[in-house]
């Protein structure tokens, strides 16, 4: 006679086997984004279980710009935040990318892309930068290209990287404020957290907000970065990537709806006041987490302008590289 304990084991076995099936384990989607305290706030909710899924877990990691570029080519992550200006050269060399969403757009307030000088500088306008040195974290980046477009079309400068009206110097981002303070450069295009600190310190002052200038000149809020993936991965796991898109968008929404919680936690990690994150979301940057026709038009205009100043040689219609399941609204 079979003992009762053995019967119970046999009865439980199918249930245990069902739970152990690989198909019931959550899939992992890896995501790399620009290393920046503000984007830590964007991803915080989906990295800390506040926005979750029955289907996937998201492993998000911030990377510096050179690492992001390398990781994109090497396909190290399932989803990666990529500069808008990087899409055309990737396509030209045969690297197929698919756009999942808009990851970074200029805020309607137009701050965060300023040109800064020392508070006691005699320079009052970008027009006075002729013959001067302007420092940037990355001369060929999307963000700095947008700064140059404002210099050209708003202020009438020849902002060619070589032989133009001003000397443009690439300096590692952490060293920009010191280079400006010491007089190594006359002006600087500071990154987000630096711009906020400059705003509060009184040591520097802006002579232009180029995001606002570009809104005035072009009637649009430029887009700097996109979340992209690779067609073969999207084909293999479409449901997982659909879920990633939802979680990313909801993570942004959670941050904006729970500011004290998210901004407090991320601010503590990065030694920044919660006020910085409020400024970033309200005055500097927008993170739509979607991709629609308005985004396509903005990017196509930016590509036209970038080609005019020699930053890219050709470009695809961005609509042809958007994933069919991208969130539209």
C-alpha positions as CSV (number, residue, x, y, z in Angstrom):
1,X,0.0,0.0,0.0
2,X,1.3,3.4,-1.0
3,X,1.8,5.6,2.0
4,X,-0.2,8.8,2.2
5,X,3.0,10.9,2.1
6,X,4.0,9.4,-1.2
7,X,0.5,10.0,-2.6
8,X,0.8,13.7,-1.6
9,X,4.2,13.9,-3.3
10,X,2.8,12.4,-6.5
11,X,-0.1,14.8,-6.5
12,X,2.1,17.8,-5.9
13,X,4.6,16.8,-8.6
14,X,2.7,18.1,-11.7
15,X,2.2,21.4,-10.0
16,X,5.8,21.7,-9.1
17,X,6.8,20.7,-12.6
18,X,4.5,23.4,-14.0
19,X,6.0,26.1,-11.9
20,X,9.5,25.0,-12.8
21,X,8.9,25.2,-16.6
22,X,11.2,27.8,-18.1
23,X,8.3,29.3,-19.9
24,X,6.9,30.6,-16.6
25,X,10.0,32.4,-15.6
26,X,10.1,36.1,-16.3
27,X,12.2,37.2,-19.2
28,X,14.9,39.8,-18.7
29,X,15.2,42.9,-20.9
30,X,18.5,44.8,-20.5
31,X,18.5,48.5,-21.0
32,X,21.4,51.0,-21.2
33,X,20.8,54.7,-20.9
34,X,22.9,57.9,-20.7
35,X,24.7,58.1,-17.4
36,X,23.0,61.1,-15.8
37,X,21.2,61.6,-12.5
38,X,18.1,62.8,-14.2
39,X,17.8,59.6,-16.1
40,X,18.2,57.6,-12.9
41,X,14.9,59.3,-12.0
42,X,13.4,58.3,-15.3
43,X,14.2,54.6,-14.7
44,X,13.8,54.5,-10.9
45,X,10.3,53.1,-10.8
46,X,10.9,50.2,-13.1
47,X,14.3,49.4,-11.4
48,X,12.8,49.4,-8.0
49,X,9.6,47.4,-8.4
50,X,7.2,50.3,-8.5
51,X,6.4,49.6,-12.1
52,X,6.4,45.9,-12.7
53,X,5.3,43.2,-15.1
54,X,4.2,39.6,-15.0
55,X,6.2,38.9,-18.2
56,X,9.6,40.7,-17.8
57,X,12.1,42.3,-15.5
58,X,14.1,45.2,-16.7
59,X,17.8,45.5,-15.9
60,X,18.7,49.1,-16.5
61,X,22.2,50.6,-16.4
62,X,23.7,54.1,-17.0
63,X,26.6,54.4,-19.4
64,X,28.9,57.3,-20.4
65,X,28.6,58.4,-24.1
66,X,31.6,56.5,-25.4
67,X,30.4,53.3,-23.7
68,X,26.9,53.8,-25.2
69,X,28.3,54.1,-28.7
70,X,30.4,51.0,-28.3
71,X,27.5,49.0,-26.7
72,X,25.2,50.0,-29.5
73,X,27.5,48.5,-32.2
74,X,28.3,45.5,-30.1
75,X,24.6,44.8,-29.4
76,X,25.4,44.4,-25.7
77,X,21.9,45.4,-24.5
78,X,18.4,44.6,-25.7
79,X,17.4,48.2,-25.7
80,X,19.8,51.2,-25.7
81,X,19.4,54.9,-25.6
82,X,21.0,56.3,-28.8
83,X,21.7,59.8,-30.0
84,X,19.4,60.9,-32.9
85,X,22.5,61.9,-34.9
86,X,23.9,58.4,-34.6
87,X,21.1,56.7,-36.5
88,X,22.1,57.8,-40.1
89,X,25.8,56.6,-39.8
90,X,24.7,53.4,-38.2
91,X,22.4,52.7,-41.2
92,X,25.2,53.7,-43.6
93,X,27.5,51.0,-42.1
94,X,24.8,48.3,-42.1
95,X,23.8,48.4,-38.4
96,X,20.1,47.9,-38.4
97,X,18.3,49.7,-35.5
98,X,14.6,50.0,-34.8
99,X,13.2,52.9,-32.8
100,X,11.0,52.0,-29.8
101,X,10.4,55.5,-28.4
102,X,11.6,59.0,-28.0
103,X,13.9,59.1,-24.9
104,X,14.8,62.8,-24.6
105,X,13.2,65.9,-26.0
106,X,13.7,69.6,-25.3
107,X,11.2,70.9,-22.8
108,X,8.7,73.6,-23.9
109,X,10.4,75.9,-21.4
110,X,13.6,75.6,-23.4
111,X,16.2,75.5,-20.6
112,X,19.1,73.0,-20.1
113,X,21.0,73.7,-23.3
114,X,22.5,77.1,-22.3
115,X,25.8,78.7,-23.1
116,X,27.4,79.8,-19.9
117,X,30.1,82.4,-19.0
118,X,31.7,83.4,-15.7
119,X,29.4,85.8,-13.8
120,X,32.0,88.6,-14.2
121,X,32.6,88.0,-17.9
122,X,32.2,91.0,-20.3
123,X,30.4,88.7,-22.8
124,X,26.7,89.4,-23.0
125,X,25.6,87.5,-26.1
126,X,26.7,84.6,-28.2
127,X,27.4,87.2,-31.0
128,X,30.4,88.3,-28.9
129,X,31.9,84.8,-29.0
130,X,33.8,85.6,-32.2
131,X,37.4,84.8,-31.6
132,X,36.6,83.2,-28.3
133,X,36.7,79.6,-27.1
134,X,33.5,77.6,-26.4
135,X,33.8,74.3,-24.5
136,X,31.6,71.3,-25.0
137,X,31.3,67.8,-23.6
138,X,31.1,66.3,-27.1
139,X,31.5,68.4,-30.3
140,X,29.8,65.9,-32.5
141,X,26.9,65.0,-30.2
142,X,23.2,65.6,-31.0
143,X,22.9,68.1,-28.1
144,X,25.9,70.2,-29.1
145,X,24.9,70.1,-32.8
146,X,21.6,71.7,-31.7
147,X,23.6,74.4,-29.8
148,X,25.5,75.1,-33.0
149,X,22.3,75.4,-35.0
150,X,21.2,78.1,-32.7
151,X,24.5,79.9,-33.0
152,X,24.2,79.8,-36.8
153,X,20.5,80.5,-37.3
154,X,19.7,82.7,-34.3
155,X,23.0,84.6,-33.8
156,X,24.5,84.6,-37.3
157,X,27.8,83.0,-36.4
158,X,29.9,80.7,-38.5
159,X,29.9,77.8,-36.1
160,X,31.9,75.3,-38.3
161,X,33.9,73.0,-36.1
162,X,37.1,74.1,-38.0
163,X,37.8,77.5,-39.3
164,X,34.6,79.2,-38.0
165,X,34.1,82.4,-36.0
166,X,34.9,80.7,-32.7
167,X,37.2,78.0,-31.3
168,X,35.2,75.0,-30.2
169,X,37.0,72.8,-27.6
170,X,36.0,69.3,-26.5
171,X,36.5,68.8,-22.8
172,X,35.4,65.9,-20.6
173,X,32.1,66.8,-19.1
174,X,33.2,66.7,-15.4
175,X,36.0,69.2,-16.2
176,X,33.9,71.8,-18.0
177,X,33.0,74.0,-15.0
178,X,36.6,74.1,-13.8
179,X,37.8,74.9,-17.3
180,X,35.4,77.8,-17.5
181,X,36.2,79.0,-14.0
182,X,39.9,79.0,-14.6
183,X,39.6,80.9,-17.9
184,X,40.8,78.0,-20.0
185,X,37.7,78.7,-22.1
186,X,35.5,81.7,-22.4
187,X,32.1,80.0,-22.5
188,X,30.7,76.5,-22.0
189,X,27.8,74.4,-23.0
190,X,27.2,72.7,-19.6
191,X,25.4,69.4,-19.1
192,X,22.1,69.3,-17.2
193,X,23.2,68.9,-13.6
194,X,26.0,71.4,-14.2
195,X,23.6,73.9,-15.6
196,X,21.4,73.5,-12.5
197,X,24.3,74.0,-10.2
198,X,25.5,77.0,-12.2
199,X,22.1,78.5,-12.0
200,X,22.1,78.2,-8.2
201,X,25.8,79.0,-7.4
202,X,25.9,82.5,-9.0
203,X,29.4,81.7,-10.2
204,X,28.3,81.5,-13.9
205,X,25.5,83.0,-15.9
206,X,23.8,82.1,-19.2
207,X,24.2,84.3,-22.3
208,X,21.7,82.1,-24.2
209,X,19.3,79.3,-23.8
210,X,19.7,77.6,-27.2
211,X,16.8,75.2,-26.6
212,X,14.5,78.2,-26.4
213,X,16.3,79.8,-29.4
214,X,15.6,76.7,-31.5
215,X,12.0,76.6,-30.5
216,X,11.7,80.3,-31.6
217,X,13.6,79.7,-34.9
218,X,12.1,76.4,-36.0
219,X,8.9,76.2,-34.1
220,X,9.7,72.8,-32.7
221,X,11.3,71.1,-29.6
222,X,14.3,69.2,-30.9
223,X,14.8,65.5,-29.9
224,X,18.2,64.4,-28.7
225,X,17.9,60.6,-28.0
226,X,15.8,57.6,-28.9
227,X,15.4,54.2,-27.4
228,X,16.3,51.6,-30.0
229,X,16.7,47.8,-30.4
230,X,17.6,45.4,-33.1
231,X,15.1,43.8,-35.6
232,X,16.2,40.2,-34.9
233,X,15.6,40.6,-31.2
234,X,12.3,42.3,-31.7
235,X,11.2,39.5,-34.0
236,X,12.2,36.8,-31.4
237,X,10.5,38.4,-28.4
238,X,7.9,41.0,-29.5
239,X,5.8,40.7,-26.4
240,X,8.7,41.3,-24.1
241,X,9.7,44.5,-25.9
242,X,6.0,45.7,-26.0
243,X,6.1,45.2,-22.3
244,X,9.4,47.1,-22.0
245,X,7.8,50.1,-23.8
246,X,4.9,50.1,-21.4
247,X,7.1,49.9,-18.4
248,X,9.4,52.7,-19.6
249,X,6.5,55.0,-20.3
250,X,4.9,54.1,-16.9
251,X,8.2,54.6,-15.1
252,X,8.3,58.2,-16.3
253,X,4.7,58.7,-15.3
254,X,5.4,57.3,-11.8
255,X,8.3,59.6,-11.3
256,X,6.2,62.6,-12.1
257,X,3.3,61.4,-10.0
258,X,5.5,60.5,-7.0
259,X,8.1,63.3,-7.0
260,X,8.9,63.3,-3.3
261,X,9.6,59.6,-3.3
262,X,11.5,59.3,-6.5
263,X,13.4,62.6,-6.5
264,X,14.3,62.2,-2.9
265,X,15.7,58.7,-3.4
266,X,17.7,59.6,-6.6
267,X,18.8,62.9,-5.2
268,X,20.3,61.2,-2.1
269,X,22.1,58.7,-4.4
270,X,23.6,61.5,-6.5
271,X,24.1,64.3,-3.9
272,X,21.5,66.5,-5.7
273,X,18.5,68.3,-4.2
274,X,15.1,67.1,-5.3
275,X,14.7,70.6,-6.7
276,X,17.1,69.6,-9.5
277,X,14.8,66.9,-10.8
278,X,11.7,69.1,-10.7
279,X,13.7,71.7,-12.8
280,X,14.9,69.0,-15.2
281,X,11.4,67.6,-15.9
282,X,9.6,71.0,-15.9
283,X,12.1,73.3,-17.6
284,X,14.8,71.3,-19.3
285,X,13.7,67.9,-20.7
286,X,10.7,65.8,-21.7
287,X,10.7,62.0,-21.9
288,X,7.7,61.1,-24.0
289,X,8.3,57.3,-24.0
290,X,6.3,57.2,-27.3
291,X,7.0,57.9,-31.0
292,X,4.5,59.6,-33.2
293,X,4.4,61.6,-36.4
294,X,5.3,64.9,-34.7
295,X,8.5,63.2,-33.5
296,X,9.3,62.0,-37.0
297,X,8.9,65.5,-38.4
298,X,11.2,67.0,-35.8
299,X,13.9,64.4,-36.4
300,X,13.7,64.8,-40.2
301,X,14.1,68.6,-39.9
302,X,17.1,68.1,-37.6
303,X,18.6,65.7,-40.1
304,X,18.2,68.2,-42.9
305,X,19.9,70.9,-40.8
306,X,22.7,68.5,-39.7
307,X,23.4,67.6,-43.3
308,X,23.6,71.3,-44.3
309,X,26.4,71.8,-41.7
310,X,28.2,68.6,-42.7
311,X,27.4,66.5,-39.6
312,X,25.9,63.7,-41.6
313,X,26.2,62.8,-45.3
314,X,22.8,61.2,-45.8
315,X,19.9,60.0,-43.7
316,X,17.0,57.6,-44.0
317,X,13.4,58.6,-43.4
318,X,13.1,57.9,-39.7
319,X,9.7,56.5,-40.2
320,X,11.2,53.5,-42.0
321,X,13.2,52.5,-38.9
322,X,10.4,52.8,-36.3
323,X,9.3,49.5,-34.8
324,X,5.7,48.6,-35.9
325,X,4.7,48.1,-32.2
326,X,6.1,51.4,-30.9
327,X,3.8,53.2,-28.6
328,X,2.1,56.0,-30.5
329,X,0.6,57.9,-27.6
